[in-house]
Amino acid sequence: MSKAHINAAVYVYFFHFSGKNNGEVVDMQKKPKKMTQADIMKYEIAAELGLMDKVEATGWKSLTARESGRIGGILAKRKKDLGV
């Protein structure tokens, strides 16, 4: 997955999420929020682990605890290495 594709996915999917409302799936808009470096890194890690398709299809809530923990662990390691 190219860097441009990751950035496009970050832009599109950061502002959209799917929720359930009485059994119906509803797309809702969040107010635009400036992405932090940690947010960008999180999307990059998800793409590296091959989880972006799952995140794009059903959102972050669809990840298992193991997948979320893996992303969080790698994110923490990278932040430590960068001195953030």
HUHUNOR-V162104 format. One record per pair of residues at least 4 apart in sequence whose ideal C-beta (glycine too) atoms are under 6 Angstrom apart, sorted by the first residue. I is the first residue (numbers start at 0). J is the second residue. D is the distance in Angstrom with one decimal. If there is no record, write none. Layout:
BEGIN
i = [I:I]
j = [J:J]
d = [D:D]
END
This chain:
BEGIN
i = [0:0:0:5:5:8:8:9:9:12:14:16:17:17:18:18:20:34:34:40:41:44:44:44:45:45:45:45:46:50:51:53:54:57:62:62:64:78]
j = [4:5:46:43:46:12:51:13:42:55:29:58:24:58:25:27:25:38:39:74:74:70:73:74:50:51:54:70:51:54:55:61:59:61:66:67:68:83]
d = [5.1:6.0:5.0:5.8:4.9:5.6:5.9:5.6:4.5:5.6:5.6:5.1:5.5:5.3:5.9:5.9:4.8:4.4:5.8:5.7:5.9:5.2:5.0:6.0:4.5:5.3:5.6:5.9:4.5:5.8:5.8:5.9:5.9:3.7:4.2:4.8:5.9:4.4]
END
